[in-house]
C-alpha cells in the first residue's frame, strides 16, 4: 500500500492530518494515590495529537485538527503541540466549552493501583461535528489519522468520524487506531461501542488494533480472526504486545517479533507504534520495515518516563529496521538508545551468543 492515490486539492497539503481531542495532563510529582499527591506537573495528552507530535518531530509535515476551549489550557495545548512543529491552524476555539483535563497517578497504567480522573465531559472537543470542523482542512493530508476515542465523545463526534471514514473518491488514505475505551462509551450511555468501532474500522484503509482490544470488544481471538472480521482495510495491523505485531496487506501476511526493551514507563507505546508505521508508510518502505519502525518508535516511548518521546533518527532507525532476523532478535534497547551513535547493524555478524545491544 502506498499513499500516492488521490490527494487533496487544497494548496497546503501535508503528509498527515490527525483529528481528535487533546487534553492537558497533570502528572503526579510523587508516587501514591491521587488523594495523597501534593502537586502535579503539567503535560499534554491525546492519542491523535501524540501521533502528530512524534511525526512532526521526525520531519513530516503534520496538521492537528481539533477543538479546545478559549481558555488558558487551550492556549497551552495549541502552543505546546505547535512547538513540535505541528500545524495547528485547523484547531477551533470554543468560547462556551472548556478544554478537557485529566489527572493520573504515576506508574504502570495496567496495575489496579493506577488511577485516572478525567474532566472531559462537555469539553470543547466533544462539540466536534461535521458542522463545526473545517472538512477541507481535515482532508488536506496524504493520510488522515483517526482513532476510536473521538466517536465515543458525543453524537456529533460519531457523525464526524462516520463522515470521514465513508468510502468516497478523492479522500486521503484513512488510518484508524481502534483505541477501544469502554469507560468512554459507558459515560455516553451508548452500549454499541464495539459495534460502532467495527463499522468505522471497516471504512478505513489502514487499521491498528491490539489483540487484547479485539478480544475484549469483539470476542475475537488471534490475528486471523481479526482479519476475518475486518477484510475491508487494505492493511490491518494487529498488535500482540510483547509477542510482536502482524500485518495483513492484500493476500500477504507479515509478522515481526517485538523488541527486548528495558521499560521505563509503559505509556505512549501504542501511539508511537502507529506513528512509526505511518512514517515508514509515507516513505513507501516494505511492510516488514513498517512494522519494525513501529516497534522501534514504540521502544523510544517505552524508554522515557512520559507519554511522548523523540523518535529515533531516521538513518539510525533505518539501519536497525534493515537488520537480519537473527540480529533483530538480539537487539535490546534501553534508556537513551535513540541518541546513541553506534551502528548496531555493523555488529550483526558477531557471534550468535553475543547480544546486540544499544546503547
C-alpha positions as CSV (number, residue, x, y, z in Angstrom):
1,X,0.0,0.0,0.0
2,X,1.2,3.5,-0.8
3,X,-0.2,6.9,-0.2
4,X,0.1,8.1,-3.8
5,X,-3.6,7.8,-4.6
6,X,-5.9,10.8,-5.0
7,X,-4.8,13.7,-2.9
8,X,-6.5,16.8,-1.6
9,X,-6.6,19.7,-3.9
10,X,-6.0,22.1,-1.0
11,X,-2.9,24.3,-1.6
12,X,-1.4,23.4,1.8
13,X,-1.4,19.6,1.6
14,X,0.6,17.9,4.4
15,X,1.8,14.4,5.0
16,X,-0.7,13.7,7.8
17,X,-3.7,15.3,9.4
18,X,-4.6,13.9,12.8
19,X,-8.0,14.7,14.2
20,X,-9.0,14.2,17.8
21,X,-9.2,15.5,21.4
22,X,-6.1,16.6,23.1
23,X,-6.2,17.4,26.9
24,X,-4.0,18.9,29.5
25,X,-2.5,16.1,31.6
26,X,-1.5,16.5,35.2
27,X,1.3,14.1,36.2
28,X,2.0,13.4,39.9
29,X,5.1,14.9,41.5
30,X,5.4,11.8,43.7
31,X,4.0,8.2,43.6
32,X,0.8,7.4,45.5
33,X,-2.9,7.8,45.5
34,X,-4.4,10.9,43.8
35,X,-5.7,11.8,47.3
36,X,-2.2,11.9,48.6
37,X,-0.3,13.6,45.8
38,X,0.6,17.2,46.8
39,X,1.3,18.6,43.4
40,X,1.3,17.8,39.7
41,X,3.3,18.7,36.7
42,X,1.5,19.8,33.5
43,X,1.9,18.0,30.2
44,X,-0.3,17.2,27.2
45,X,-2.1,14.1,26.2
46,X,-4.3,12.8,23.4
47,X,-3.8,9.8,21.1
48,X,-4.1,11.7,17.9
49,X,-2.1,14.7,18.9
50,X,0.6,12.3,20.3
51,X,0.9,10.8,16.8
52,X,1.0,14.3,15.3
53,X,3.8,15.5,17.6
54,X,6.0,12.4,17.1
55,X,5.6,12.5,13.3
56,X,6.4,16.2,13.2
57,X,9.5,15.6,15.4
58,X,10.6,13.1,12.7
59,X,10.4,15.7,10.0
60,X,7.0,15.0,8.5
61,X,4.5,17.8,7.7
62,X,1.6,17.3,10.1
63,X,-1.6,19.2,10.9
64,X,-3.6,18.6,14.1
65,X,-7.4,19.3,13.8
66,X,-9.4,19.6,17.0
67,X,-11.3,21.9,19.3
68,X,-10.2,23.5,22.6
69,X,-11.7,26.0,24.9
70,X,-11.0,29.7,24.7
71,X,-9.1,29.3,28.0
72,X,-5.6,29.1,29.3
73,X,-5.5,25.3,29.0
74,X,-6.5,25.6,25.4
75,X,-3.7,28.2,24.9
76,X,-1.2,25.7,26.4
77,X,-2.3,22.8,24.2
78,X,-2.1,24.9,21.0
79,X,1.3,26.3,21.9
80,X,2.8,23.0,23.2
81,X,1.7,21.0,20.2
82,X,2.7,23.7,17.8
83,X,6.2,23.7,19.4
84,X,6.7,20.2,18.0
85,X,6.3,21.7,14.5
86,X,2.7,20.7,14.1
87,X,0.4,23.0,12.1
88,X,-2.4,24.0,14.5
89,X,-4.2,26.3,12.0
90,X,-7.2,23.8,11.9
91,X,-7.8,23.9,15.7
92,X,-11.0,25.7,16.6
93,X,-11.5,27.6,19.8
94,X,-14.8,27.2,21.7
95,X,-15.9,30.2,23.8
96,X,-18.6,28.2,25.6
97,X,-16.9,24.9,26.5
98,X,-13.7,24.2,28.4
99,X,-10.6,22.3,27.4
100,X,-10.5,18.8,28.8
101,X,-8.1,17.9,31.5
102,X,-7.1,14.8,33.4
103,X,-5.0,13.7,36.3
104,X,-3.3,10.3,36.7
105,X,-1.1,8.5,39.2
106,X,2.5,7.5,38.4
107,X,3.4,4.0,37.3
108,X,2.1,1.4,35.0
109,X,-1.4,2.0,33.8
110,X,-2.1,-1.7,33.7
111,X,-2.0,-2.1,37.5
112,X,-5.0,-2.0,39.8
113,X,-3.4,0.8,41.8
114,X,-3.4,3.2,38.8
115,X,-5.9,6.0,39.0
116,X,-7.1,8.4,36.2
117,X,-9.5,11.2,36.8
118,X,-10.9,12.7,33.6
119,X,-12.6,16.1,33.4
120,X,-13.7,16.0,29.7
121,X,-17.5,15.8,29.8
122,X,-18.9,18.7,27.9
123,X,-15.4,19.7,26.6
124,X,-14.8,21.8,23.6
125,X,-13.6,18.6,21.7
126,X,-16.9,16.9,22.4
127,X,-18.5,19.6,20.2
128,X,-16.6,18.4,17.1
129,X,-19.0,17.6,14.3
130,X,-19.4,17.9,10.6
131,X,-20.8,21.4,11.1
132,X,-18.1,22.7,13.5
133,X,-14.9,21.5,11.8
134,X,-13.3,22.6,8.5
135,X,-13.6,19.4,6.5
136,X,-11.3,20.8,3.7
137,X,-8.5,21.3,6.2
138,X,-9.2,17.9,7.8
139,X,-9.0,16.2,4.5
140,X,-5.9,18.1,3.3
141,X,-3.3,15.4,4.1
142,X,-1.9,12.4,2.2
143,X,-3.0,10.5,5.3
144,X,-5.9,11.3,7.7
145,X,-5.3,9.6,11.1
146,X,-8.3,9.0,13.4
147,X,-9.0,6.9,16.5
148,X,-11.9,5.2,18.2
149,X,-11.7,7.7,21.0
150,X,-13.3,10.5,19.0
151,X,-16.6,8.8,18.2
152,X,-17.1,7.9,21.9
153,X,-17.1,11.6,22.9
154,X,-20.6,12.6,21.5
155,X,-23.1,12.0,18.8
156,X,-21.6,14.9,16.8
157,X,-18.2,13.3,17.1
158,X,-19.6,10.0,16.0
159,X,-21.2,11.6,13.0
160,X,-18.0,13.4,12.1
161,X,-16.0,10.1,12.2
162,X,-18.6,8.3,10.1
163,X,-18.3,11.1,7.5
164,X,-14.5,10.9,7.4
165,X,-14.5,7.1,7.2
166,X,-17.1,6.9,4.5
167,X,-15.6,5.4,1.3
168,X,-15.7,8.0,-1.5
169,X,-13.5,9.1,-4.4
170,X,-10.7,11.5,-3.6
171,X,-10.4,11.0,0.1
172,X,-7.0,10.7,1.7
173,X,-5.7,7.4,3.0
174,X,-7.7,6.9,6.2
175,X,-5.7,5.5,9.2
176,X,-7.8,4.3,12.1
177,X,-6.5,3.2,15.5
178,X,-9.3,1.3,17.3
179,X,-8.4,2.6,20.8
180,X,-11.3,0.9,22.5
181,X,-12.1,2.8,25.7
182,X,-15.0,1.0,27.4
183,X,-15.3,3.7,30.0
184,X,-15.9,6.4,27.5
185,X,-18.7,4.5,25.8
186,X,-20.3,3.9,29.2
187,X,-20.1,7.6,30.1
188,X,-22.0,8.4,26.9
189,X,-24.7,5.8,27.7
190,X,-24.0,4.1,24.3
191,X,-23.6,0.4,24.7
192,X,-22.9,0.0,21.0
193,X,-19.2,0.9,21.2
194,X,-17.8,-2.3,19.9
195,X,-20.3,-2.4,17.1
196,X,-19.6,1.2,16.1
197,X,-15.8,0.6,16.2
198,X,-16.1,-2.4,13.9
199,X,-18.2,-0.3,11.5
200,X,-15.7,2.5,11.5
201,X,-12.7,0.2,11.1
202,X,-14.3,-1.3,8.0
203,X,-14.4,2.1,6.4
204,X,-10.6,2.7,6.9
205,X,-7.7,1.9,4.6
206,X,-5.2,1.2,7.4
207,X,-6.3,-0.1,10.8
208,X,-4.4,-0.6,14.1
209,X,-5.9,-2.8,16.8
210,X,-4.4,-4.6,19.8
211,X,-5.2,-8.3,20.1
212,X,-6.4,-7.6,23.6
213,X,-8.8,-4.9,22.3
214,X,-10.2,-7.2,19.6
215,X,-10.8,-9.9,22.2
216,X,-12.5,-7.6,24.7
217,X,-14.5,-5.6,22.2
218,X,-15.4,-8.3,19.6
219,X,-14.6,-11.6,21.2
220,X,-12.0,-12.3,18.5
221,X,-9.0,-14.4,19.4
222,X,-5.9,-14.2,17.2
223,X,-4.9,-12.1,14.2
224,X,-6.5,-14.3,11.7
225,X,-9.9,-14.0,13.4
226,X,-9.5,-10.2,13.4
227,X,-8.7,-10.2,9.7
228,X,-11.7,-12.4,9.0
229,X,-13.9,-9.8,10.8
230,X,-12.1,-6.9,9.0
231,X,-11.5,-7.9,5.4
232,X,-12.0,-4.4,4.0
233,X,-8.9,-2.4,5.1
234,X,-6.1,-2.6,2.7
235,X,-3.7,-3.0,5.6
236,X,-4.7,-4.4,9.0
237,X,-2.1,-4.3,11.8
238,X,-2.8,-6.5,14.9
239,X,-0.5,-5.6,17.8
240,X,0.3,-8.5,20.0
241,X,2.0,-6.9,22.9
242,X,5.4,-8.4,23.9
243,X,4.9,-11.0,21.2
244,X,5.1,-8.6,18.2
245,X,2.7,-7.5,15.5
246,X,1.1,-8.9,12.4
247,X,0.2,-7.0,9.3
248,X,-2.3,-8.2,6.7
249,X,-1.8,-6.5,3.4
250,X,-3.8,-7.8,0.4
251,X,-3.2,-11.6,0.4
252,X,0.1,-11.3,2.3
253,X,0.7,-11.7,6.0
254,X,3.8,-10.3,7.7
255,X,4.7,-10.8,11.3
256,X,7.6,-9.1,13.2
257,X,8.5,-10.0,16.8
258,X,8.7,-7.3,19.4
259,X,12.0,-5.9,20.6
260,X,13.5,-6.6,24.0
261,X,13.1,-3.3,25.8
262,X,14.2,-2.1,29.2
263,X,10.9,-0.4,30.0
264,X,11.0,2.9,32.0
265,X,7.2,3.6,31.7
266,X,4.6,1.5,30.0
267,X,2.8,4.5,28.4
268,X,2.6,6.0,25.0
269,X,3.8,2.9,23.1
270,X,0.6,2.4,21.0
271,X,0.6,5.9,19.6
272,X,4.3,5.8,18.9
273,X,3.9,2.4,17.1
274,X,1.2,4.0,14.9
275,X,3.4,7.0,14.2
276,X,6.4,4.8,13.3
277,X,4.3,2.6,11.0
278,X,2.8,5.7,9.3
279,X,6.2,7.3,8.9
280,X,7.5,4.2,7.1
281,X,4.3,4.1,5.0
282,X,4.8,7.7,3.9
283,X,8.3,6.7,2.8
284,X,6.9,3.6,1.0
285,X,9.1,1.2,2.9
286,X,8.3,-2.6,2.7
287,X,5.6,-3.8,5.2
288,X,8.2,-5.7,7.3
289,X,10.1,-2.5,7.7
290,X,7.0,-0.5,8.6
291,X,6.3,-3.0,11.4
292,X,9.9,-2.7,12.6
293,X,9.7,1.1,12.6
294,X,6.5,0.8,14.6
295,X,8.4,-1.4,17.2
296,X,11.4,1.0,17.2
297,X,9.3,4.1,17.8
298,X,7.3,2.3,20.5
299,X,10.6,1.4,22.1
300,X,11.5,5.1,22.1
301,X,8.3,5.8,24.1
302,X,8.8,2.9,26.5
303,X,12.3,4.0,27.5
304,X,11.4,7.5,28.7
305,X,9.2,8.5,31.7
306,X,6.4,10.4,29.8
307,X,3.9,9.7,27.0
308,X,5.8,11.5,24.3
309,X,9.4,10.6,23.2
310,X,11.6,11.9,20.4
311,X,11.7,9.2,17.7
312,X,15.0,7.7,16.7
313,X,16.9,9.5,13.9
314,X,15.8,8.2,10.5
315,X,19.1,6.8,9.4
316,X,19.5,5.0,12.8
317,X,16.1,3.5,12.6
318,X,16.5,2.5,9.0
319,X,19.7,0.7,9.9
320,X,18.0,-1.2,12.7
321,X,14.9,-2.0,10.6
322,X,17.2,-3.5,7.9
323,X,18.9,-6.0,10.3
324,X,18.6,-9.7,9.5
325,X,16.1,-11.6,11.7
326,X,18.9,-13.0,14.0
327,X,20.3,-9.6,14.7
328,X,16.9,-8.1,15.2
329,X,16.1,-10.8,17.7
330,X,19.3,-10.0,19.7
331,X,18.6,-6.3,20.0
332,X,17.9,-4.9,23.4
333,X,17.1,-1.2,23.8
334,X,17.4,0.8,26.9
335,X,17.1,4.4,28.0
336,X,19.0,6.8,25.8
337,X,19.2,4.4,22.8
338,X,17.7,6.9,20.4
339,X,20.6,9.3,21.0
340,X,23.3,6.7,20.7
341,X,25.7,6.9,17.7
342,X,26.8,3.3,17.3
343,X,25.8,1.3,14.3
344,X,24.3,-1.9,15.6
345,X,23.8,-3.1,12.0
346,X,27.6,-3.3,11.7
347,X,27.7,-5.9,14.5
348,X,25.1,-8.2,13.0
349,X,27.8,-10.7,12.0
350,X,29.2,-11.2,15.5
351,X,28.9,-14.4,17.5
352,X,25.4,-15.7,17.9
353,X,25.8,-15.9,21.6
354,X,26.6,-12.1,21.9
355,X,23.7,-9.8,22.3
356,X,23.4,-6.8,20.0
357,X,22.6,-4.0,22.5
358,X,22.2,-0.3,22.0
359,X,23.4,1.8,23.7
